[in-house]
Amino acid sequence: MTLPKFLDLWQSTLNWSPSEQQQAQFQALLDRLCILNAGVNLTRITSPEAFWEKHLWDSLWGIQLWLDGPPQTLRAIDIGTGGGFPGIPAAIALPTWQVTLLDSTRKKIACLETLCQALSLSSAHPVCDRAETLGHRKGDRAAYDVALIRAVGPVSSCAEYALPFLKIGGTAILYRGQWTLEEERVLQRALPQLGGELAELRRATTPLTRAQRHGLYLHKVEPTPATFPRKVGLPSQHPLGL
């Protein structure tokens, strides 16, 4: 299956377009993912146009700030990466980044290790662990410049997973579909407990299907108290701010 290039769409929507090498890596990502998907359910989206929009474009629009800026050597973590999104597209598009791909499912991480080797993507590092555990570990706690989390769980739970990983001044990007005022109120009540603040709420429309997207940009302004993240399961079972 041939991945569409959509160079004009990349440029008009993100003010960025992939190089020939990056295009080749995106194509290889689709090819390899389809093969691995036969053994482990990494994604339901494998048609070329849907893959381009829902996995490539959808991963990269949230980090547009870095795509059209000068190269930076940053450390990022993709929390709950699943099939490698948004972390692998981010590592391809921003080769100066070091990206940790975090997931608690060993089979998925084994597939991502194979995938990264096949793509010669040495800047992406799959790790099998829970955010509640790794977020307390020396070398990972307060060690990242950027945290990415594309999930459908409660927004304050996502913030609790992400903020402990960040250095002071770091940014967590929470990828959301729909967004409500009540969700924003819950998040605003939770953030002071975690040492964060909501710096920006960005809205976007996907280029092909015209679906709505929201990106929440949380800045780490104070150290996260040692009690966070709470024990495994608690952030999702008892979200902050409710």
N, C-alpha and C positions, 0 to 999 in steps of 0.2 A: 504494500500500500504506500503510495507516494504522498508525503506530507505537503500540503500547499505552502508556498513561500510567503505569500501575502506581504511582500516587502512594503508596499504602499500603506497597507493597514497598520503594520508595525510603526511606520514612521508617523502617520497621521494621528495615531492614538497614543503612542508612548514617546514620540520624538526620538526613536531609537529603531535600529534594524539590525538583525544578526549578520555577522560575517559569513562567508562561505563555510568556514570551519564550524561555526556555531550551527548553521543550517544542517550540516552533515551530522553533527552530534544530536540535534533534535530528531532527525530522521532515524538515526541509529537507536535513539531512545524509544521511539515508537516501535521499531522493528523488534528490538530485544524485549520490550515490555509485552508485546503480543505473544512472544514465545514463552516467557516466564509465566504469563497469565494463565497458561494452560494448566500449570501445576499449582499455582497459588493465586487466589483472587486478589490481585493488586488494584485493578480498576475495571469498571464496567464500560469505560469510554475508550474505544479503540478505533472508531472510524476517523479517517484523517482530519476532516474539517472540525469535528467535535473535539478531537484531541488537541488540535491547534488552539481552539478557543477556550475550552474548559480546563485544559491542563497547562498549556504553554502561556497563552496570553493571560489567563486568569492568575497564574503564578506570578507573572512579571509586572502586571500593572501596579501591584502593591508596593513594589520597590523601584518605581519610576524615578524617584528622587536620586537614586544612585546610578541608574542607567544613563541619564543624560548629564551627569556630573563628572568631575575628574575621577580617575581610578583611585580607590582607597583600599588599603589592606585591612580588612575587617574580619572579625570572627562572628559567625552567625550560627544560630541553632533553629532547626525546623522541628517543632514539637508535634508529635503524632503524625509523622510524615507519611505513613501508609505506603502508597506506591512511589513515594519520592517527591511529592508535590506539597509545597512550592520549592523545596530545597534543591532538587537536581536542576530544574531550569534556572534557578538563581545562581548555582555554581557554574553552569555553562555560560550564562550571560555576563557574570561578574567573576572572571577567572582569578582576580586578586583576592577574592574572599576565601576563607576556610569555613566550610559549612558542615556542621554536625547534623546528621539525619537521625532523629530520635524516634523510636517506636518500641512498644513493649512486646510485639509479636516476633518471636525468633524466626519463623519462616519468612516473614516479610523482610527482616533485616538480612537474612542469608541471600535472598533474591537481590536486594539492593547492593550487597557486596559484589555479587556477580555482575550486576548492571554497571556499577561504577568502574569495575575492572575492564569490562567490554568497551566502555566509552573512554577509557584512559583518563578518567576524571579523578585525579589524585587529590583534588581540593575538597572532595565530598567524603565524609567519614560516617558510615552507618554505625549506630550504637543501639544495642538492645537493652532498654531499661525503662523505668517509669519516671515521669517528670517529678513526681513527689519524692523519689529517692535521689535521682541525679541532681536535683535542685539543691540538695544539701551537701553535695560532695565537693571537696576541695579540688580546685582545678576547673570546676564547672560553675559553681555558685559565684555570682557577681563577676563572671569572666568573659561575657559576651557583649559585643557592641549592638547586635541586632537579634531579636527573637521573632520568629515567624510562626503563626499558628492559624491554620485554616481548618476550622472545626465548627460543628453545629451545637456544641454544648453551651451551657449558660455562660454568658460573656464574662461574669466575674470569676468563674472557674478558670477560664482561659487566661485571664489576667493573673490569677494566683499561680498558675503553672509557669507563666512567662517571666514575670518581673524578677523572681529570685535569681534567674540566670544572668541578668543584665548588670553591667557596670553602671555606676552613677553617670548619667548623661546618655545612656543607651536607649534604644527605641524598640518597643514591642509593636508588631503590626498584627492586628487581629483581622483576619479576612472574614467578612460576613456577607450573607445574601441580603435578606430584608433587615430592617433596623427600625426599632420603635423608640418612642420617647421614654416609655417605662424601662426598657433595657438600659437606656442612657442614665436614668436616675439610679438604677441598681448599681451600675458600674461606678458612677460618681460617689456613691456611698462606700464602695469597696476600696477604691484606689488609695485613699489616705492610709488605710491599714497596711498597704503593701509597698508604700514608698513611691507611688506613681501618680501621674496626672494625665488627663486626656489632653493631648496637645492639638490634635486635629482629627476631624471626621471628614473623610473624602468619599465622594460618590462617583460611580462610574457606570457606564452601560457597555455590555459586551458587544463587540463589533458585528457579530453575525446574527445572533438570536435576540439581541436588544434586551437582555436580562439585566436587572439591577444588581449592583454590587456596592458594598460599603467597606471602607477600610478605616479601622480605628488605630490611631498612632498614639501610643502611650509612652511617655518619657519617664525614665527612672530619675527621680529627684532626691531621694533619700534611701539609705540602706533598708532593705526589706527585713523586718523583724525575724529572728531565728525560728519562730514558731511556724513560719510559712516557707514552702507549701506544707499544708497539714498532711497527715498520714494518708496512705493510699486509699482512694475512694472518697475521702471526706470532701475535697473541693467540689466534686460533682454532685455528691449526695446532699451536701449542706452548703450551697453557694453563699459567699459573702454578699452583704448588701440587701438581702431579702428581708 
